Amino acid sequence: MTGLRSFLRRLRDDSAGAMLIETAMVAPVLVLMALGAFQVSVMIARQTELQSAAAEGAAIALAALPDTAAKRTTLAQVIRTSTGLATDKVSVDLVFRCANETTLRTNNDNPCGSQATTSYVRIQLTDTYTPAWVRFGVGSPLTYRVNRLVLLEQD
């Protein structure tokens, strides 16, 4: 029994290799936290990029009113080029608000009749980002939706 106590006392007093064991326990947690922080920064950067593209599209719409389908198509192409989004992920539409209604109409043929009409260009961007942790069953893909309304004309 004395030999066992002596062996345990020597193990307790010997600190060689303790740092290696502590590092082995802490390093995986630190690596996971660093990778998570990187993924979050990528998600925030993409959201910022989409917001900037929508703001750029709004500025272009104010500078050169996209009152025809061809101009709206060109505006959508500029936004697609700056964001790298697919054609179905960017839409630029002409919408209307009649009098004091809160809903927007997309009918281009006299949508409000004799009521006062406010016309807008609606810029919509949609994108999906899948963080690395989704592959391990944690969370789900993130869907971005950016919408901008640009006032064109008000009666």
N, C-alpha and C positions, 0 to 999 in steps of 0.2 A: 504494500500500500504506500509505503514511503517513496518508492521509486515512481509511482504514478503521480503522487503529489509533487514531487520534485520536477517531473516532466511537465506537468500543467503549470507550475510556477515559472519554469523557463519559457514556456510558450507565451504566457501572459506578459512577461517582462521583455520579450523579444519583439521589437517594433519593425524589424526588417520585413518589407513586403506589405505593410499595412497601407501604404499609399497606393500601391497597385490594386489592392482589393477595393479600397474606397473609390478609386477612379473607375474600376470595372463596374461598380454599382451605380455611379452617378453619370458616367459618360452617355449611356443610351438615353437617359432622360433628357440630358442637355442637347443631344443630337436631334431628338424628336421635337423638342421645343424650338430649335433653330429652324428645322424644316417647316414646322407649322407657321412660324413667323414669316418665313419666305413665301409660303403659299398665300397667306393673308395679304402680304404686300403686293403680290401679283394680282389678287382679286381687286384690291383697292386701286391699283394702277389702271386696270382695265375699265373700272367704273369711271375713273377720272378721264380716261381717253374717250369713252363714249359720250360723257357729258360735254367734253370739249368739242367733239365732232358735231353734236347737236347745236351747240352755241355757234360754231362756225357756219353750220347750215342756216341758222336763224339770221346771222349777220348777212349772209349771201342773199337770203330771201328778202331782207329789208333793203339791200342795195339794188337788187334787180328783181322786181316783183315777179314771182313765178306764176303768172296768171294763165299760162297755157300748159297743156299736158307736156309739150316738148321741153319747156323750161323746168317743169317739176322733175322730169326724167333726168335732165342734166344735173339738177341739184342733187337728186338721189345718187347719181353716179359719182359726184364729187365726194359725197359722204362715204360711199362704199370704198372709194379709193383711199380716203384718209384713215378708215378704220379696218379695212381688210374684210369687211362683212360680205356675206353672200347676198345675192339679189333679193331673196325672199326675207332677209333680215332688216332691210331698210325700206320704209315707205314714206312717200311725200304726197300728201293728199290735200285737195281743196275741200274745206268744210265750212259750214254756215251755222250761224246762230240767229234764230228768228226772234225779234222783239226782246222780251224778257225771259225767254225760255232758257233752261239750264242745260239742255241736251244739244248736241251738235248734229247737224244733218249733212249727209254727203250727196244728196240729190243736186246735181248741177243745173237742172232746168227749172228756174224760178222756184227755189225751194220754199220761199216764205210767202209767195203771193204778193199781196199789197202791204204786208207788214215790213217794218224796218229790218234790214238784213245786215249782219256783220259777217264778213268773210275772213277766213283764216287759212294759213297753210299749216297743216299738222305734220310734224316730222316725228317718226317713230323708229326707234332702233331697238333691236332685240338681239341678245347674244347669250350663250351658255358657256359656263366655265366649269370644268370638273376638277376639283382639287385632288391631290394625290391620295389623301386619306379615304376618298370614296372607294378606291380599289380594295381597301381593307375593311369595307363594310361600315365605315363611320360617316354619317351624314349623307348628303345627296348633292347632285350638281346644282350650281347656282345660276339662276336665270336673271339676266339684266334686262330691264325695260326702261328705256329713256324716251320721254315724250316732250315735245315742245310745240307750242302754238304760237304762230306769228301772225299778228293782226295785219291784214292787207287793206281792208276797206270797211268803213262803217257808215251806214246811212243815218 
